Amino acid sequence: MLIVDMLLKRAMKGELDIMGPAQAVAKDLMSIPDFGAQETGLFVGEHKAVNNFKKVCLMVAGAAAQKLMMELGKQQEILTNIADLIIDTYVAESTLLRVEKMVSMQSEEACATQVAIAKTLVYDVADRINKAGKDALNSFAEGDELRMMLMGLKRFTKTEAFNPREARQLIAVKLIEENKYCY
């Protein structure tokens, strides 16, 4: 909750622009999704997901700040939901960047387990962000505004098809071989 409190205080003082990017996300919700040429690469889908997670953070925090204003500081459940959104987004992006760096220094084959960890994490985080966002939005929005934001939430937490069982088994095999926690 300290994270959200610090961000909102800085935004209120004008030190941090949250409303501008939040309004850009709201505008993005009204636009038609881009189905252009698909990029290829190891973590293209995961980077897109993390960028969308950031949009969820801005959408929910911006809407909560706009709707509740000074009352938001007293709404601990909503603040906790927003903090969870921010923390999960940070962990997903940090893990993704760290594994990308490892792959660039070694190879994708040498880092297969770490790649599985990163992809599984982003896959799992999408559902946690969806849940925390839904809980927050249902707590303060209603009517058409709520429906529009829930549609945006669903759009921004969509992930590519992924086999989590296979990835988790790869991770488990590595841990069993090492006979210890090796990450």
Contact map, one row per residue, 1 for C-alpha under 8 A:
111110000000000000000000000000000000000000000000000000000000000000000000000100110010000000000000000000000000000000000000000000000000000000000000000000000000000000000000000000000000000
111111000000000000000000000000000000000000000000000000000000000000000000000000000000000000000000000000000000000000000000000000000000000000000000000000000000000000000000000000000000000
111111100000000000000000000000000000000000000000000000000000000000000000000000000010000000000000000000000000000000000000000000000000000000000000000000000000000000000000000000000000000
111111110000000000000000000000000000000000000000000000000000000000000000000000100110000000000000000000000000000000000000000000000000000000000000000000000000000000000000000000000000000
111111111000000000000000000000000000000000000000000000000000000000000000100000000000000000000000000000000000000000000000000000000000000000000000000000000000000000000000000000000000000
011111111100000000000000000000000000000000000000000000000000000000000000000000000000000000000000000000000000000000000000000000000000000000000000000000000000000000000000000000000000000
001111111110000100000000000000000000000000000000000000000000000000000000000000000000000000000000000000000000000000000000000000000000000000000000000000000000000000000000000000000000000
000111111111000000000000000000000000000000000000000000000000000010000000000000000000000000000000000000000000000000000000000000000000000000000000000000000000000000000000000000000000000
000011111111100000000000000000000000000000000000000000000000000000000000000000000000000000000000000000000000000000000000000000000000000000000000000000000000000000000000000000000000000
000001111111111100000000000000000000000000000000000000000000000000000000000000000000000000000000000000000000000000000000000000000000000000000000000000000000000000000000000000000000000
000000111111111111000000000000000000000000000000000000000000000000000000000000000000000000000000000000000000000000000000000000000000000000000000000000000000000000000000000000000000000
000000011111111100000000000000000000000000000000000000000000000000000000000000000000000000000000000000000000000000000000000000000000000000000000000000000000000000000000000000000000000
000000001111111100000000000000000000000000000000000000000000000000000000000000000000000000000000000000000000000000000000000000000000000000000000000000000000000000000000000000000000000
000000000111111110000000000000000000000000000000000000000000000000000000000000000000000000000000000000000000000000000000000000000000000000000000000000000000000000000000000000000000000
000000000111111110000000000000000000000000000000000000000000000000000000000000000000000000000000000000000000000000000000000000000000000000000000000000000000000000000000000000000000000
000000100111111111000000000000000000000000000000000000000000000000000000000000000000000000000000000000000000000000000000000000000000000000000000000000000000000000000000000000000000000
000000000010011111111000000000000000000000000000000000000000000000000000000000000000000000000000000000000000000000000000000000000000000000000000000000000000000000000000000000000000000
000000000010000111111100000000000000000000000000000000000100010000000000000000000000000000000000000000000000000000000000000000000000000000000000000000000000000000000000000000000000000
000000000000000011111110000000000000000000000000000000000000010000000000000000000000000000000000000000000000000000000000000000000000000000000000000000000000000000000000000000000000000
000000000000000011111111000000000000000000000000000000000000000000000000000000000000000000000000000000000000000000000000000000000000000000000000000000000000000000000000000000000000000
000000000000000011111111100000000000000000000000000000000100000000000000000000000000000000000000000000000000000000000000000000000000000000000000000000000000000000000000000000000000000
000000000000000001111111110000000000000000000000000000100110011000000000000000000000000000000000000000000000000000000000000000000000000000000000000000000000000000000000000000000000000
000000000000000000111111111000000000000000000000000000000010010000000000000000000000000000000000000000000000000000000000000000000000000000000000000000000000000000000000000000000000000
000000000000000000011111111100000000000000000000000000000000000000000000000000000000000000000000000000000000000000000000000000000000000000000000000000000000000000000000000000000000000
000000000000000000001111111110000000000000000000000000100110000000000000000000000000000000000000000000000000000000000000000000000000000000000000000000000000000000000000000000000000000
000000000000000000000111111111000000000000000000000000000010000000000000000000000000000000000000000000000000000000000000000000000000000000000000000000000000000000000000000000000000000
000000000000000000000011111111100000000000000000000000000000000000000000000000000000000000000000000000000000000000000000000000000000000000000000000000000000000000000000000000000000000
000000000000000000000001111111110000000000000000000000000000000000000000000000000000000000000000000000000000000000000000000000000000000000000000000000000000000000000000000000000000000
000000000000000000000000111111110000000000000000000000000000000000000000000000000000000000000000000000000000000000000000000000000000000000000000000100010000000000000000000000000000000
000000000000000000000000011111110000000000000000000000000000000000000000000000000000000000000000000000000000000000000000000000000000000000000000000000000000000000000000000000000000000
000000000000000000000000001111111000000000000000000000000000000000000000000000000000000000000000000000000000000000000000000000000000000000000000000000000000000000000000000000000000000
000000000000000000000000000111111100000000000000000000000000000000000000000000000000000000000000000000000000000000000000000000000000000000000000000000000000000000000000000000000000000
000000000000000000000000000000111110000000000000000000000000000000000000000000000000000000000000000000000000000000000000000000000000000000000000000000000000000000000000000000000000000
000000000000000000000000000000011111000000000000000000000000000000000000000000000000000000000000000000000000000000000000000000000000000000000000000000000000000000000000000000000000000
000000000000000000000000000000001111110000000000000000000000000000000000000000000000000000000000000000000000000000000000000000000000000000000000000000000000000000000000000000000000000
000000000000000000000000000000000111110000000000000000000000000000000000000000000000000000000000000000000000000000000000000000000000000000000000000000000000000000000000000000000000000
000000000000000000000000000000000011111000000000000000000000000000000000000000000000000000000000000000000000000000000000000000000000000000000000000000000000000000000000000000000000000
000000000000000000000000000000000011111100000000000000000000000000000000000000000000000000000000000000000000000000000000000000000000000000000000000000000000000000000000000000000000000
000000000000000000000000000000000000111110010000000000000000000000000000000000000000000000000000000000000000000000000000000000000000000000000000000000000000000000000000000000000000000
000000000000000000000000000000000000011111010000000000000000000000000000000000000000000000000000000000000000000000000000000000000000000000000000000000000000000000000000000000000000000
000000000000000000000000000000000000001111110000000000000000000000000000000000000000000000000000000000000000000000000000000000000000000000000000000000000000000000000000000000000000000
000000000000000000000000000000000000000111110000000000000000000000000000000000000000000000000000000000000000000000000000000000000000000000000000000000000000000000000000000000000000000
000000000000000000000000000000000000000011111110000000000000000000000000000000000000000000000001000000000000000000000010000000000000000000000000000000000000000000000000000000000000000
000000000000000000000000000000000000001111111111000000000000000000000000000000000000000000000000000000000000000000000000000000000000000000000000000000000000000000000000000000000000000
000000000000000000000000000000000000000000111111100000000000000000000000000000000000000000000000000000000000000000000000000000000000000000000000000000000000001100000000000000000000000
000000000000000000000000000000000000000000111111110000000000000000000000000000000000000000000001000000000000000000000010010000000000000000000000000000000000001000000000000000000000000
000000000000000000000000000000000000000000111111111000000000000000000000000000000000000000001001000000000000000000000000000000000000000000000000000000000000000000000000000000000000000
000000000000000000000000000000000000000000011111111100000000000000000000000000000000000000000000000000000000000000000000000000000000000000000000000000000000000000000000000000000000000
000000000000000000000000000000000000000000001111111110000000000000000000000000000000000000000000000000000000000000000000010001000000000000000000000000000001111000000000000000000000000
000000000000000000000000000000000000000000000111111111000000000000000000000000000000000010011000000000000000000000000000010000000000000000000000000000000000000000000000000000000000000
000000000000000000000000000000000000000000000011111111100000000000000000000000000000000000000000000000000000000000000000000000000000000000000000000000000000000000000000000000000000000
000000000000000000000000000000000000000000000001111111110000000000000000000000000000000000000000000000000000000000000000000000000000000000000000000000000001100000000000000000000000000
000000000000000000000000000000000000000000000000111111111000000000000000000000000000100010000000000000000000000000000000000001001000000000000000000000000001100000000000000000000000000
000000000000000000000000000000000000000000000000011111111100000000000000000000000000010010000000000000000000000000000000000000000000000000000000000000000000000000000000000000000000000
000000000000000000000100100000000000000000000000001111111110000000000000000000000000000000000000000000000000000000000000000000000000000000000000000000000001000000000000000000000000000
000000000000000000000000000000000000000000000000000111111111000000000000000000000000100000000000000000000000000000000000000000001000100000000000000000001001000000000000000000000000000
000000000000000000000000000000000000000000000000000011111111100000000000000000000100110000000000000000000000000000000000000000000000000000000000000000000000000000000000000000000000000
000000000000000001001100100000000000000000000000000001111111110000000000000000000000000000000000000000000000000000000000000000000000000000000000000000000000000000000000000000000000000
000000000000000000000110110000000000000000000000000000111111111000000000000000000000000000000000000000000000000000000000000000000000000000000000000010000000000000000000000000000000000
000000000000000000000000000000000000000000000000000000011111111100000000000000000100000000000000000000000000000000000000000000000000100110000000000000000000000000000000000000000000000
000000000000000000000000000000000000000000000000000000001111111110000000000000000100000000000000000000000000000000000000000000000000000000000000000000000000000000000000000000000000000
000000000000000001100110000000000000000000000000000000000111111111000000000000000000000000000000000000000000000000000000000000000000000000000000000000000000000000000000000000000000000
000000000000000000000100000000000000000000000000000000000011111111100000000000000000000000000000000000000000000000000000000000000000000000000000000000000000000000000000000000000000000
000000000000000000000000000000000000000000000000000000000001111111111001000000000000000000000000000000000000000000000000000000000000000010010000000000000000000000000000000000000000000
000000010000000000000000000000000000000000000000000000000000111111111101000000000000000000000000000000000000000000000000000000000000000000000000000000000000000000000000000000000000000
000000000000000000000000000000000000000000000000000000000000011111111000000000000000000000000000000000000000000000000000000000000000000000000000000000000000000000000000000000000000000
000000000000000000000000000000000000000000000000000000000000001111111000000000000000000000000000000000000000000000000000000000000000000000011000000000000000000000000000000000000000000
000000000000000000000000000000000000000000000000000000000000000111111111000000000000000000000000000000000000000000000000000000000000000000010000000000000000000000000000000000000000000
000000000000000000000000000000000000000000000000000000000000000111111111000000000000000000000000000000000000000000000000000000000000000000000000000000000000000000000000000000000000000
000000000000000000000000000000000000000000000000000000000000000010011111100000000000000000000000000000000000000000000000000000000000000000000000000000000000000000000000000000000000000
000000000000000000000000000000000000000000000000000000000000000000011111111000000000000000000000000000000000000000000000000000000000000000000000000000000000000000000000000000000000000
000000000000000000000000000000000000000000000000000000000000000110011111111101100000000000000000000000000000000000000000000000000000000000000000000000000000000000000000000000000000000
000010000000000000000000000000000000000000000000000000000000000000000111111100100000000000000000000000000000000000000000000000000000000000000000000000000000000000000000000000000000000
000000000000000000000000000000000000000000000000000000000000000000000011111100000000000000000000000000000000000000000000000000000000000000000000000000000000000000000000000000000000000
000000000000000000000000000000000000000000000000000000000000000000000011111111100000000000000000000000000000000000000000000000000000000000000000000000000000000000000000000000000000000
100000000000000000000000000000000000000000000000000000000000000000000001111111110000000000000000000000000000000000000000000000000000000000000000000000000000000000000000000000000000000
000000000000000000000000000000000000000000000000000000000000000000000000001111111000000000000000000000000000000000000000000000000000000100000000000000000000000000000000000000000000000
000000000000000000000000000000000000000000000000000000000000000000000001001111111100000000000000000000000000000000000000000000000000001100100000000000000000000000000000000000000000000
100100000000000000000000000000000000000000000000000000000000000000000001101111111110000000000000000000000000000000000000000000000000000000000000000000000000000000000000000000000000000
100000000000000000000000000000000000000000000000000000000000000000000000000111111111000000000000000000000000000000000000000000000000000000000000000000000000000000000000000000000000000
000000000000000000000000000000000000000000000000000000000000000000000000000011111111100000000000000000000000000000000000000000000001101100000000000000000000000000000000000000000000000
000100000000000000000000000000000000000000000000000000001001100000000000000001111111110000000000000000000000000000000000000000000001100100000000000000000000000000000000000000000000000
101100000000000000000000000000000000000000000000000000000000000000000000000000111111111000000000000000000000000000000000000000000000000000000000000000000000000000000000000000000000000
000000000000000000000000000000000000000000000000000000000000000000000000000000011111111100000000000000000000000000000000000000001001000000000000000000000000000000000000000000000000000
000000000000000000000000000000000000000000000000000010011000000000000000000000001111111110000000000000000000000000000000000000001001100000000000000000000000000000000000000000000000000
000000000000000000000000000000000000000000000000000001001000000000000000000000000111111111000000000000000000000000000000000000000000000000000000000000000000000000000000000000000000000
000000000000000000000000000000000000000000000000000000000000000000000000000000000011111111100000000000000000000000000000000000000000000000000000000000000000000000000000000000000000000
000000000000000000000000000000000000000000000000000000000000000000000000000000000001111111110000000000000000000000000000000010011000000000000000000000000000000000000000000000000000000
000000000000000000000000000000000000000000000000010011000000000000000000000000000000111111111000000000000000000000000000000010000000000000000000000000000000000000000000000000000000000
000000000000000000000000000000000000000000000000000000000000000000000000000000000000011111111100000000000000000000000000000000000000000000000000000000000000000000000000000000000000000
000000000000000000000000000000000000000000000000000000000000000000000000000000000000001111111110000000000000000000000000000000000000000000000000000000000000000000000000000000000000000
000000000000000000000000000000000000000000000000010000000000000000000000000000000000000111111111000000000000000000000100110010000000000000000000000000000000000000000000000000000000000
000000000000000000000000000000000000000000000010010000000000000000000000000000000000000011111111100000000000000000000000000000000000000000000000000000000000000000000000000000000000000
000000000000000000000000000000000000000000000000000000000000000000000000000000000000000001111111110000000000000000000000000000000000000000000000000000000000000000000000000000000000000
000000000000000000000000000000000000000000000000000000000000000000000000000000000000000000111111111000000000000000000100000000000000000000000000000000000000000000000000000000000000000
000000000000000000000000000000000000000000100110000000000000000000000000000000000000000000011111111100000000000000000110000000000000000000000000000000000000000000000000000000000000000
000000000000000000000000000000000000000000000000000000000000000000000000000000000000000000001111111110000000000000000000000000000000000000000000000000000000000000000000000000000000000
000000000000000000000000000000000000000000000000000000000000000000000000000000000000000000000111111111000000000000000000000000000000000000000000000000000000000000000000000000000000000
000000000000000000000000000000000000000000000000000000000000000000000000000000000000000000000011111111100000001001100100000000000000000000000000000000000000000000000000000000000000000
000000000000000000000000000000000000000000000000000000000000000000000000000000000000000000000001111111110000000000000000000000000000000000000000000000000000000000000000000000000000000
000000000000000000000000000000000000000000000000000000000000000000000000000000000000000000000000111111111000000000000000000000000000000000000000000000000000000000000000000000000000000
000000000000000000000000000000000000000000000000000000000000000000000000000000000000000000000000011111111110001000000000000000000000000000000000000000000000000000000000000000000000000
000000000000000000000000000000000000000000000000000000000000000000000000000000000000000000000000001111111111011000000000000000000000000000000000000000000000000000000000000000000000000
000000000000000000000000000000000000000000000000000000000000000000000000000000000000000000000000000111111111000000000000000000000000000000000000000000000000000000000000000000000000000
000000000000000000000000000000000000000000000000000000000000000000000000000000000000000000000000000011111110000000000000000000000000000000000000000000000000000000000000000000000000000
000000000000000000000000000000000000000000000000000000000000000000000000000000000000000000000000000001111111011000000000000000000000000000000000000000000000000000000000000000000000000
000000000000000000000000000000000000000000000000000000000000000000000000000000000000000000000000000001111111111000000000000000000000000000000000000000000000000000000000000000000000000
000000000000000000000000000000000000000000000000000000000000000000000000000000000000000000000000000000110111111100100000000000000000000000000000000000000000000000000000000000000000000
000000000000000000000000000000000000000000000000000000000000000000000000000000000000000000000000000000000011111100000000000000000000000000000000000000000000000000000000000000000000000
000000000000000000000000000000000000000000000000000000000000000000000000000000000000000000000000000000100111111100000000000000000000000000000000000000000000000000000000000000000000000
000000000000000000000000000000000000000000000000000000000000000000000000000000000000000000000000001001100111111111100000000000000000000000000000000000000000000000000000000000000000000
000000000000000000000000000000000000000000000000000000000000000000000000000000000000000000000000000000000001111111110000000000000000000000000000000000000000000000000000000000000000000
000000000000000000000000000000000000000000000000000000000000000000000000000000000000000000000000000000000000001111111000000000000000000000000000000000000000000000000010011001000000000
000000000000000000000000000000000000000000000000000000000000000000000000000000000000000000000000001000000000001111111100000000000000000000000000000000000000000000000000000000000000000
000000000000000000000000000000000000000000000000000000000000000000000000000000000000000000000000001000000001001111111110000000000000000000000000000000000000000000000000000000000000000
000000000000000000000000000000000000000000000000000000000000000000000000000000000000000000000000000000000000000111111111000000000000000000000000000000000000000000000011011000000000000
000000000000000000000000000000000000000000000000000000000000000000000000000000000000000000000000000000000000000011111111100000000000000000000000000000000000000000000011001000000000000
000000000000000000000000000000000000000000000000000000000000000000000000000000000000000000010011001000000000000001111111110000000000000000000000000000000000000000000000000000000000000
000000000000000000000000000000000000000000100100000000000000000000000000000000000000000000000001000000000000000000111111111000000000000000000000000000000000000000000000000000000000000
000000000000000000000000000000000000000000000000000000000000000000000000000000000000000000000000000000000000000000011111111100000000000000000000000000000000000000010011000000000000000
000000000000000000000000000000000000000000000000000000000000000000000000000000000000000000010000000000000000000000001111111110000000000000000000000000000000000000000000000000000000000
000000000000000000000000000000000000000000000100110000000000000000000000000000000000000000010000000000000000000000000111111111000000000000000000000000000000000000000000000000000000000
000000000000000000000000000000000000000000000000000000000000000000000000000000000000000000000000000000000000000000000011111111100000000000000000000000000000001001010000000000000000000
000000000000000000000000000000000000000000000000000000000000000000000000000000000000000000000000000000000000000000000001111111110000000000000000000000000000000000000000000000000000000
000000000000000000000000000000000000000000000000000000000000000000000000000000000000000110010000000000000000000000000000111111111000000000000000000000000000000000000000000000000000000
000000000000000000000000000000000000000000000000100010000000000000000000000000000000000000000000000000000000000000000000011111111100000000000000000000000000111000000000000000000000000
000000000000000000000000000000000000000000000000000000000000000000000000000000000000000000000000000000000000000000000000001111111110000000000000000000000000100000000000000000000000000
000000000000000000000000000000000000000000000000000000000000000000000000000000000000000100000000000000000000000000000000000111111111000000000000000000000000000000000000000000000000000
000000000000000000000000000000000000000000000000000010010000000000000000000000000001100100000000000000000000000000000000000011111111100000000000000000000000100000000000000000000000000
000000000000000000000000000000000000000000000000000000000000000000000000000000000000000000000000000000000000000000000000000001111111110000000000000000001100100000000000000000000000000
000000000000000000000000000000000000000000000000000000000000000000000000000000000000000000000000000000000000000000000000000000111111111000000000000000000000000000000000000000000000000
000000000000000000000000000000000000000000000000000000000000000000000000000000001101100000000000000000000000000000000000000000011111111100000000000000000000000000000000000000000000000
000000000000000000000000000000000000000000000000000000010001000000000000000000001100100000000000000000000000000000000000000000001111111110000000000000001000000000000000000000000000000
000000000000000000000000000000000000000000000000000000000000000000000000000000000000000000000000000000000000000000000000000000000111111111000000000001001000000000000000000000000000000
000000000000000000000000000000000000000000000000000000000000000000000000000001001000000000000000000000000000000000000000000000000011111111100000000000000000000000000000000000000000000
000000000000000000000000000000000000000000000000000000000001000000000000000011001100000000000000000000000000000000000000000000000001111111110000000000000000000000000000000000000000000
000000000000000000000000000000000000000000000000000000000001000100000000000000000000000000000000000000000000000000000000000000000000111111111000010011000000000000000000000000000000000
000000000000000000000000000000000000000000000000000000000000000000000000000000000000000000000000000000000000000000000000000000000000011111111100010000000000000000000000000000000000000
000000000000000000000000000000000000000000000000000000000000000000000000000001000000000000000000000000000000000000000000000000000000001111111000000000000000000000000000000000000000000
000000000000000000000000000000000000000000000000000000000000000100110000000000000000000000000000000000000000000000000000000000000000000111111100000000000000000000000000000000000000000
000000000000000000000000000000000000000000000000000000000000000000100000000000000000000000000000000000000000000000000000000000000000000011111110110000000000000000000000000000000000000
000000000000000000000000000000000000000000000000000000000000000000000000000000000000000000000000000000000000000000000000000000000000000001011111111000000000000000000000000000000000000
000000000000000000000000000000000000000000000000000000000000000000000000000000000000000000000000000000000000000000000000000000000000000000001111111000000000000000000000000000000000000
000000000000000000000000000000000000000000000000000000000000000000000000000000000000000000000000000000000000000000000000000000000000000000000111111100000000000000000000000000000000000
000000000000000000000000000000000000000000000000000000000000000000000000000000000000000000000000000000000000000000000000000000000000000000001111111110000000000000000000000000000000000
000000000000000000000000000000000000000000000000000000000000000000000000000000000000000000000000000000000000000000000000000000000000000011001111111111000000000000000000000000000000000
000000000000000000000000000000000000000000000000000000000000000000000000000000000000000000000000000000000000000000000000000000000000000000000111111111100000000000000000000000000000000
000000000000000000000000000010000000000000000000000000000000000000000000000000000000000000000000000000000000000000000000000000000000000000000001111111110000000000000000000000000000000
000000000000000000000000000000000000000000000000000000000010000000000000000000000000000000000000000000000000000000000000000000000000000010000000111111111000000000000000000000000000000
000000000000000000000000000000000000000000000000000000000000000000000000000000000000000000000000000000000000000000000000000000000000010010000000011111111100000000000000000000000000000
000000000000000000000000000000000000000000000000000000000000000000000000000000000000000000000000000000000000000000000000000000000000000000000000001111111110000000000000000000000000000
000000000000000000000000000010000000000000000000000000000000000000000000000000000000000000000000000000000000000000000000000000000000000000000000000111111111000000000000000000000000000
000000000000000000000000000000000000000000000000000000010000000000000000000000000000000000000000000000000000000000000000000000000100110000000000000011111111100000000000000000000000000
000000000000000000000000000000000000000000000000000000000000000000000000000000000000000000000000000000000000000000000000000000000100000000000000000001111111110000000000000000000000000
000000000000000000000000000000000000000000000000000000000000000000000000000000000000000000000000000000000000000000000000000000000000000000000000000000111111110000000000000000000000000
000000000000000000000000000000000000000000000000100110110000000000000000000000000000000000000000000000000000000000000000000000000000000000000000000000011111110000000000000000000000000
000000000000000000000000000000000000000000000000100110000000000000000000000000000000000000000000000000000000000000000000000001101100000000000000000000001111111000000000000000000000000
000000000000000000000000000000000000000000000000100000000000000000000000000000000000000000000000000000000000000000000000000001000000000000000000000000000111111100000000000000000000000
000000000000000000000000000000000000000000001100100000000000000000000000000000000000000000000000000000000000000000000000001001000000000000000000000000000000111110000000000000000000000
000000000000000000000000000000000000000000001000000000000000000000000000000000000000000000000000000000000000000000000000000000000000000000000000000000000000011111000000000000000000000
000000000000000000000000000000000000000000000000000000000000000000000000000000000000000000000000000000000000000000000000000000000000000000000000000000000000001111100000000000000000000
000000000000000000000000000000000000000000000000000000000000000000000000000000000000000000000000000000000000000000000000001000000000000000000000000000000000000111110000000000000000000
000000000000000000000000000000000000000000000000000000000000000000000000000000000000000000000000000000000000000000000000000000000000000000000000000000000000000011111110000000000000000
000000000000000000000000000000000000000000000000000000000000000000000000000000000000000000000000000000000000000000000001001000000000000000000000000000000000000001111111000000000000000
000000000000000000000000000000000000000000000000000000000000000000000000000000000000000000000000000000000000000000000000000000000000000000000000000000000000000000111111100000000000000
000000000000000000000000000000000000000000000000000000000000000000000000000000000000000000000000000000000000000000000000000000000000000000000000000000000000000000111111110000000000000
000000000000000000000000000000000000000000000000000000000000000000000000000000000000000000000000000000000000000010011001000000000000000000000000000000000000000000111111111000000000000
000000000000000000000000000000000000000000000000000000000000000000000000000000000000000000000000000000000000000000011001000000000000000000000000000000000000000000011111111100000000000
000000000000000000000000000000000000000000000000000000000000000000000000000000000000000000000000000000000000000000000000000000000000000000000000000000000000000000001111111110000000000
000000000000000000000000000000000000000000000000000000000000000000000000000000000000000000000000000000000000000010010000000000000000000000000000000000000000000000000111111111000000000
000000000000000000000000000000000000000000000000000000000000000000000000000000000000000000000000000000000000000010011000000000000000000000000000000000000000000000000011111111100000000
000000000000000000000000000000000000000000000000000000000000000000000000000000000000000000000000000000000000000000000000000000000000000000000000000000000000000000000001111111110000000
000000000000000000000000000000000000000000000000000000000000000000000000000000000000000000000000000000000000000000000000000000000000000000000000000000000000000000000000111111111000000
000000000000000000000000000000000000000000000000000000000000000000000000000000000000000000000000000000000000000010000000000000000000000000000000000000000000000000000000011111111100000
000000000000000000000000000000000000000000000000000000000000000000000000000000000000000000000000000000000000000000000000000000000000000000000000000000000000000000000000001111111111110
000000000000000000000000000000000000000000000000000000000000000000000000000000000000000000000000000000000000000000000000000000000000000000000000000000000000000000000000000111111111000
000000000000000000000000000000000000000000000000000000000000000000000000000000000000000000000000000000000000000000000000000000000000000000000000000000000000000000000000000011111110000
000000000000000000000000000000000000000000000000000000000000000000000000000000000000000000000000000000000000000000000000000000000000000000000000000000000000000000000000000001111111110
000000000000000000000000000000000000000000000000000000000000000000000000000000000000000000000000000000000000000000000000000000000000000000000000000000000000000000000000000000111111100
000000000000000000000000000000000000000000000000000000000000000000000000000000000000000000000000000000000000000000000000000000000000000000000000000000000000000000000000000000110111110
000000000000000000000000000000000000000000000000000000000000000000000000000000000000000000000000000000000000000000000000000000000000000000000000000000000000000000000000000000100111111
000000000000000000000000000000000000000000000000000000000000000000000000000000000000000000000000000000000000000000000000000000000000000000000000000000000000000000000000000000100101111
000000000000000000000000000000000000000000000000000000000000000000000000000000000000000000000000000000000000000000000000000000000000000000000000000000000000000000000000000000000000111
